[in-house]
Amino acid sequence: MRATDNLKLGCTCYGNPDAQPIAVTPGWATDSNFLLPFKELFKDYYLILIDMPGYGKSKSLAKFATDLRHGANLLLNTVPDNTIMISWSLSTLAAARACATDDSGKIKKLITVCGTPRFPADPYWPGFDYKYVLKCLNLFDEGKNVRNIKLFFKLQTQSHLLSKEQSQFLMDCYEQMGDIDTEVLKSGLMNMAHTDYREAMLTLKIPCLHIFGGKDRLVKPELSKKLNIPPYHRCCVLENSAHTPFLTEPDLLGRTIRNFIEKN
C-alpha cells in the first residue's frame, strides 16, 4: 500500500458535475488560482482546477512534493472517471506518470500546455541548460525565494508579451498564493532537473495533444518535432505565446483544445 492511496489533492470545481470533466494542473511555484483563465474557456464542461502537493488546498500534502510517484497517484485519486487531463508546465511530469500508471483508464485524453517529459537539454532533445536549475537552487539556499520566483516568472512569461492587466493578474495570483515552503519549491526544481519520462509519455495509448508557445524559452517549441508521433501524439505551436498561452492567446488555445477533444 502506498502512503497516498487514501488521499486526494485539493481542488476547486466549476460548472455542471454531470458534464465532461476537465482537470487542469498548474506549473512550478503556482497554485490553481493561476489557472482561472481556463474557467472562461470551458464553461460548458465540469472544470477541476487542482492544487499540487504543497500549494493552495494541497498545502497539507507538502511532504509528497518530493516524489512524482506520489503526485501521480494523488492525481489519479482526485480525478473522476472519463477525465480529460490538461497539464501546464512542470505538472506535465506528474500527469505523464499518472497516465502511464492509470490501470483503470480514468484519464481519457492528455493535453500538455508548455509541458515536456524532460526539461533539460541533451544532444537529441531541445531543452534548457541544467546550469539554470543550479542557479535557482543557489538562490533558494541564500534565502531569496521571492526573487527566485519573480525571476522565473519573468523568464517563463516573457513579460513584454503580456498586457498590463495580464501581468497584474499574475502578480495578484502570486500575492494570493502566499509563502510556499522552500523545500516544496526546491523539490519542484529537482524534479525538473532530473526527471526523464520520455518513454512513459511516448508509449501512452491515449490521444495526446502537446501545445507549445512559439516564443517559450523554458519549454522549446522545437519539441513539437519530437513529440508529433501519430497516431496518439500530435502537436501544435501557438506562435505568439511564450509559457502562458492561456493569457496571451486564450481564444486560440481554447479552440485548439476543443477541436482536439471533440474530434478525437
C-alpha positions as CSV (number, residue, x, y, z in Angstrom):
1,M,0.0,0.0,0.0
2,R,1.3,3.5,-0.9
3,A,1.3,6.4,1.5
4,T,-1.0,8.4,-0.8
5,D,-3.6,5.6,-1.6
6,N,-6.3,7.1,0.6
7,L,-5.5,10.8,-0.1
8,K,-6.7,13.3,-2.7
9,L,-5.4,16.7,-3.9
10,G,-7.3,19.9,-3.1
11,C,-9.2,21.3,-6.0
12,T,-11.8,24.0,-7.0
13,C,-14.6,22.9,-9.3
14,Y,-16.7,24.9,-11.7
15,G,-19.7,24.0,-14.0
16,N,-22.0,21.1,-14.2
17,P,-20.8,18.0,-12.4
18,D,-22.7,15.9,-15.0
19,A,-20.7,17.4,-17.9
20,Q,-17.5,16.1,-19.3
21,P,-14.8,16.6,-16.7
22,I,-11.6,18.5,-17.5
23,A,-8.9,18.6,-14.8
24,V,-6.1,21.2,-15.1
25,T,-2.9,21.1,-13.1
26,P,-0.5,24.1,-12.6
27,G,3.2,24.7,-13.0
28,W,6.0,25.2,-10.6
29,A,5.6,27.9,-8.0
30,T,1.9,28.4,-8.9
31,D,-1.4,27.2,-7.4
32,S,-4.8,26.7,-9.0
33,N,-5.6,30.5,-8.9
34,F,-3.2,30.9,-11.9
35,L,-5.4,28.6,-13.9
36,L,-8.6,30.7,-13.5
37,P,-8.5,31.8,-17.2
38,F,-9.4,28.2,-18.1
39,K,-12.8,28.9,-16.4
40,E,-13.8,31.2,-19.2
41,L,-12.6,28.8,-21.9
42,F,-14.6,25.8,-20.8
43,K,-17.8,27.0,-19.2
44,D,-19.8,24.1,-20.6
45,Y,-17.5,21.4,-19.1
46,Y,-17.0,20.3,-15.5
47,L,-13.7,22.1,-14.8
48,I,-11.5,20.9,-12.0
49,L,-8.6,23.2,-11.1
50,I,-6.1,21.2,-9.0
51,D,-3.5,22.2,-6.4
52,M,-0.4,20.1,-6.4
53,P,1.3,19.0,-3.1
54,G,2.4,21.9,-1.0
55,Y,0.3,24.5,-2.8
56,G,-3.2,26.0,-2.1
57,K,-5.7,23.5,-0.9
58,S,-3.0,20.8,-1.0
59,K,-0.6,22.5,1.4
60,S,-1.0,19.8,3.9
61,L,0.4,17.3,1.4
62,A,3.7,19.1,1.1
63,K,5.7,16.1,2.2
64,F,4.7,14.3,-1.1
65,A,6.1,17.1,-3.3
66,T,9.5,15.4,-3.5
67,D,8.3,12.2,-5.3
68,L,6.5,12.3,-8.6
69,R,5.2,8.8,-7.9
70,H,3.1,10.3,-5.1
71,G,2.0,13.2,-7.2
72,A,0.8,10.9,-10.0
73,N,-1.1,8.6,-7.5
74,L,-2.7,11.7,-5.9
75,L,-3.9,12.9,-9.3
76,L,-5.4,9.5,-10.1
77,N,-7.2,9.5,-6.7
78,T,-8.5,13.0,-7.3
79,V,-9.9,13.0,-10.9
80,P,-13.2,11.3,-11.8
81,D,-13.7,8.7,-14.4
82,N,-13.5,9.8,-18.1
83,T,-11.4,12.8,-17.3
84,I,-9.6,14.9,-19.9
85,M,-6.3,16.0,-18.3
86,I,-4.7,19.3,-19.1
87,S,-1.2,19.8,-17.5
88,W,0.6,23.1,-17.7
89,S,4.4,23.2,-17.5
90,L,6.1,21.2,-14.7
91,S,2.9,19.3,-13.7
92,T,3.2,17.5,-17.0
93,L,5.7,15.2,-15.4
94,A,3.2,14.0,-12.8
95,A,0.4,13.9,-15.4
96,A,2.5,11.8,-17.7
97,R,3.3,9.3,-14.9
98,A,-0.4,9.3,-13.9
99,C,-1.4,8.4,-17.4
100,A,1.2,5.7,-17.7
101,T,0.1,4.1,-14.4
102,D,-3.7,4.6,-15.0
103,D,-4.7,0.9,-14.9
104,S,-8.4,1.8,-14.6
105,G,-8.5,4.1,-17.6
106,K,-9.7,7.2,-15.7
107,I,-7.8,9.6,-17.9
108,K,-9.2,9.5,-21.5
109,K,-7.1,12.2,-23.1
110,L,-4.0,14.2,-22.2
111,I,-3.3,17.7,-23.2
112,T,0.0,19.3,-22.3
113,V,0.4,23.1,-22.4
114,C,4.1,24.2,-22.4
115,G,5.0,20.9,-20.8
116,T,7.6,18.2,-21.6
117,P,8.5,14.8,-20.3
118,R,12.1,16.0,-20.0
119,F,13.1,19.6,-19.2
120,P,16.9,19.8,-19.6
121,A,18.6,19.6,-23.0
122,D,20.6,16.7,-24.2
123,P,22.3,16.2,-27.7
124,Y,19.0,14.8,-29.1
125,W,16.5,16.8,-27.1
126,P,15.7,20.6,-27.0
127,G,15.5,22.0,-23.5
128,F,17.2,24.4,-21.1
129,D,20.7,24.4,-19.7
130,Y,21.0,22.4,-16.5
131,K,23.0,25.3,-15.0
132,Y,19.8,27.3,-14.9
133,V,18.4,25.0,-12.2
134,L,21.6,25.1,-10.2
135,K,21.5,28.9,-10.2
136,C,17.9,28.8,-8.9
137,L,18.8,26.3,-6.2
138,N,21.6,28.5,-5.1
139,L,19.2,31.4,-4.7
140,F,17.0,29.3,-2.5
141,D,20.0,28.4,-0.4
142,E,20.6,32.1,0.1
143,G,17.0,32.6,1.2
144,K,16.0,34.5,-1.9
145,N,12.7,32.8,-2.5
146,V,10.7,35.8,-3.7
147,R,13.5,37.0,-6.0
148,N,13.9,33.5,-7.4
149,I,10.1,33.1,-8.2
150,K,9.9,36.5,-9.8
151,L,12.9,35.8,-12.0
152,F,11.3,32.6,-13.0
153,F,8.0,34.3,-13.9
154,K,9.9,36.9,-15.9
155,L,11.7,34.2,-17.9
156,Q,8.8,31.9,-18.5
157,T,6.2,34.6,-19.4
158,Q,8.5,37.0,-21.4
159,S,6.6,39.9,-19.8
160,H,6.8,42.0,-22.9
161,L,4.2,39.7,-24.4
162,L,1.7,40.4,-21.6
163,S,-0.7,43.3,-21.3
164,K,-0.6,45.4,-18.1
165,E,-3.7,43.6,-17.0
166,Q,-2.3,40.1,-17.6
167,S,0.9,41.0,-15.8
168,Q,-1.2,42.3,-12.9
169,F,-3.2,39.1,-12.9
170,L,0.0,37.0,-12.4
171,M,1.2,39.3,-9.6
172,D,-2.2,39.2,-7.9
173,C,-2.2,35.4,-8.0
174,Y,1.3,35.4,-6.6
175,E,0.2,37.6,-3.7
176,Q,-2.9,35.4,-3.0
177,M,-0.8,32.3,-3.1
178,G,1.3,33.3,-0.1
179,D,4.5,31.8,1.0
180,I,5.4,28.3,-0.3
181,D,7.7,26.1,1.8
182,T,11.2,26.3,0.4
183,E,11.6,22.5,0.3
184,V,8.5,22.2,-1.9
185,L,9.9,24.8,-4.3
186,K,13.3,23.1,-4.3
187,S,11.7,19.7,-4.9
188,G,10.0,21.0,-8.0
189,L,13.3,22.2,-9.4
190,M,15.0,18.9,-8.6
191,N,12.1,17.1,-10.4
192,M,12.5,19.5,-13.3
193,A,16.2,18.9,-13.5
194,H,16.4,15.1,-13.1
195,T,13.2,13.5,-14.3
196,D,13.0,11.8,-17.7
197,Y,9.6,10.5,-18.6
198,R,10.0,10.4,-22.3
199,E,9.5,6.7,-22.6
200,A,6.4,6.9,-20.3
201,M,4.9,9.7,-22.4
202,L,5.6,8.3,-25.8
203,T,4.3,4.8,-25.0
204,L,0.9,6.2,-23.9
205,K,-2.0,4.7,-25.9
206,I,-4.5,7.5,-25.3
207,P,-5.0,10.6,-27.5
208,C,-2.4,13.2,-26.6
209,L,-2.1,16.9,-27.7
210,H,1.0,18.8,-26.9
211,I,0.7,22.6,-27.2
212,F,3.8,24.9,-27.2
213,G,4.4,28.6,-27.2
214,G,6.4,29.8,-30.2
215,K,8.4,32.2,-28.0
216,D,8.8,30.0,-25.0
217,R,12.3,30.0,-23.6
218,L,11.7,27.3,-21.0
219,V,9.9,24.6,-23.0
220,K,11.2,25.0,-26.5
221,P,8.7,24.9,-29.4
222,E,11.2,22.7,-31.3
223,L,9.9,19.9,-29.0
224,S,6.9,19.7,-31.4
225,K,9.1,17.9,-33.8
226,K,10.0,15.3,-31.2
227,L,6.5,14.7,-29.8
228,N,4.5,14.7,-33.0
229,I,4.2,10.9,-33.3
230,P,0.9,9.6,-34.8
231,P,-1.5,8.0,-34.1
232,Y,-1.6,9.0,-30.4
233,H,0.6,12.2,-30.2
234,R,0.0,15.4,-32.1
235,C,1.4,18.9,-31.6
236,C,0.5,22.5,-32.0
237,V,2.6,25.7,-31.7
238,L,0.9,29.0,-30.7
239,E,3.4,31.4,-32.4
240,N,2.5,34.5,-30.4
241,S,2.8,33.0,-26.9
242,A,5.6,32.1,-24.5
243,H,4.9,30.0,-21.5
244,T,1.4,31.2,-20.7
245,P,-0.8,30.8,-23.8
246,F,-3.9,30.8,-21.7
247,L,-3.2,34.5,-21.1
248,T,-1.6,35.6,-24.4
249,E,-3.8,33.6,-26.9
250,P,-6.7,32.3,-24.8
251,D,-9.2,32.1,-27.6
252,L,-6.9,30.2,-29.9
253,L,-5.9,27.9,-27.1
254,G,-9.5,27.2,-26.3
255,R,-10.4,26.4,-29.9
256,T,-7.4,24.2,-30.3
257,I,-8.2,22.2,-27.2
258,R,-11.9,22.0,-28.1
259,N,-11.2,20.7,-31.6
260,F,-8.9,18.0,-30.2
261,I,-11.5,17.0,-27.5
262,E,-14.4,16.8,-29.9
263,K,-12.7,15.2,-32.9
264,N,-10.5,12.6,-31.3
